[in-house]
Amino acid sequence: IMFGVGMAGVLIGDSVVFSAGYFFGEKILQNKFISKIITPARYEIVQEQFQKYGKWVVFMARFMPGLRTPVFLTAGISKRVSFLRFFVTDFLAAIISVPIWVYLGYYGASNFEQLKAWVVQGQISFFILLAIVILVLAVKIYRSRKIA
């Protein structure tokens, strides 16, 4: 069930972003919020990637958080990829990524106590390492002042 819900959410969300670019075109780039995410330089880079690699840019963007939305919006704006091709390519990429995230969520929920113990152990290790670094720096500073 979770796989189906995850796939539906991913495909609907991505389709909304693509459609916003498709229907509003370059005017959407003038929106204050969108213009902060998709600068003219980023837009140009994504356009070049579409020219070079075509629909594979959409496929690879699924695995690049932070670039996914600008790529999908640009795909819609540029109209270099039809909605059907976009949807199929996004679906094929989501078939790979969604099950991984669903499984990781299931694993995390099933092994919460173990994960919590790892986090605590990691925090303790981090603070011990931090204390050692501070101690080494303090000794170096002390020695350099004593020599001078």
Residue, then its C-alpha position, 0 to 999 in steps of 0.5 A: i500500500m505504501f509503495g502505491v501511495g508513494m508512487a502516486g504522491v511522487l508522480i502527481g507532485d512531479s506532474v504538477v511542477f511540469s504542468a506549471g512550467y508547461f502552462f505558464g511558460e517563462k512567465i513563471l520564472q518572474n515569480k519571486f519565489i521561483s526566481k530564487i530557486i531557478t536563476p537565469a544561470r540555472y535555467e540556462i544550464v538545464q536548457e543546455q543539458f536538455q539539448k545534450y541529453g534529452k529525456w535522460v535529464v528528467f530520469m537523472a533529476r529524480f535522483m538529485p534532490g535540489l535539482r529535481t524541481p528546477v529540472f522538471l519545471t524547465a522541462g515544462i517551460s521548454k516543451r522539449v519533452s512531451f507530458l507523456r514522455f515526461f511522465v513515463t520517464d519519471f515513472l521509470a525513475a520513481i520505480i527505482s527510488v520510491p521502493i528504496w525510500v519506502y523500505l528505508g522508512y519501514y526499516g527505520a520504524s522497525n528498528f527504531e531502538q537500534l537506530k536511536a542507540w547508533v545515534v547516541q553512540g555517534q554523538i558520544s564519539f563525536f564529542i570525544l573526537l571534538a574534545i581531543v581536537i580542542l585539547v590538541l589545539a590548546v596544547k599547540i597554542y600553549r606551546s607556541r606561546k611558551i616558545a615565543 
